[in-house]
Amino acid sequence: MPNIEELKQELKALANMQLQIDNLGGPEKSGELLEEYFRLREKVLAGFGLPDKEEFVKIFWVKSPLTDLEVDQIIKRLQKIAQDYLLSPVKPA
């Protein structure tokens, strides 16, 4: 997991990018910004040992810029999700 201050900045950046993507008209009209968003989201999830899967990415969906309290809540949720995911039994393929 990245240091806490770096993580907080990355979470705020993800929220801001998502809002920009929405304001531009969605993913189809966002090009490079969308790619940057995906790269950063994947990096944050990987820092918690989580794959970039639909069940985990919903935590990043926002309707407005994040407050410090919301960032802290997201970090706690990511820690809990990661703990549950990493301690769960391996599922057969």
N, C-alpha and C positions, 0 to 999 in steps of 0.2 A: 504494500500500500504506500502511495506517495506521502510525503510529509503533509501534515494537516492543512497548512496554509496554502500549499500548492493545490491540494485537492479542493479546497474551498473555492479557489480562483477558477479551477477547471469546471466545477459544477456551475458557477455563475456564468462562465463563458458558454457552456452548453445551453443553458437556459436562454441566454441572449441570442445565440445562433438559432435556436429553435424558433424564437419569436421573429427573428429576421426572415427565416425561411417562410413562416406563416404570412408575414407581411408582403413578401415577394410573390405570393400566390401559390405556395406549396412546393413540394419537392421537385416537380417537373420544371420549375422556373428558377431553381436555386443553384444548379451546377456545382461549381467549386465549393461554395459554402456548404452544401449538403455533404460533399466528400469530406471536408474538414470536420464537420459535425460528426460523421460516422467514425472517423479516425480518433477523435478525442473521446467519444463515447466508448469505443472499444478499449482505449487506453485506461479509462477510469474503471471500467468493469474488470479488465485484466488485473488491475491493481488490487482487486478484492478476490481474485481467483475465479471470477465469473465469466462465462462465455457471453458473447454478444447475441443473446436470444430474446425473442419477443417477450417472454415472461419476465425478463429482468429490465428491459429498456423502458417499460411503462413508468418506472420511477422518475424518469427524466422529463416527462411531459409536464409542461407548466402553462399557465395562462397569463403570467406577468413575471417581471424580473424577480429573482429570488431575494428574500431578506436573509440576514445572517441566521435568524432562527430557523427558517426553512432549509437553509443549507445544512445546519447542524442536524435537523430531523432527517434529511436525506442520507447523510453520512451514517446515522444510527440505523436507518432502515437497510442501507447497503451492508453494514456490518452484520446485522441479523440475518439477512437473506444469504450472505456468503457463508455464515456459520451453518445455517440449515442446509445449504446446498453442499458444502464441503463435507459435512458429517453424515449426509444421507447415504443409504446403501447404494451400491452401484446397480444401475438398472441394466438388465440384459438388452442387447441390441436387437 
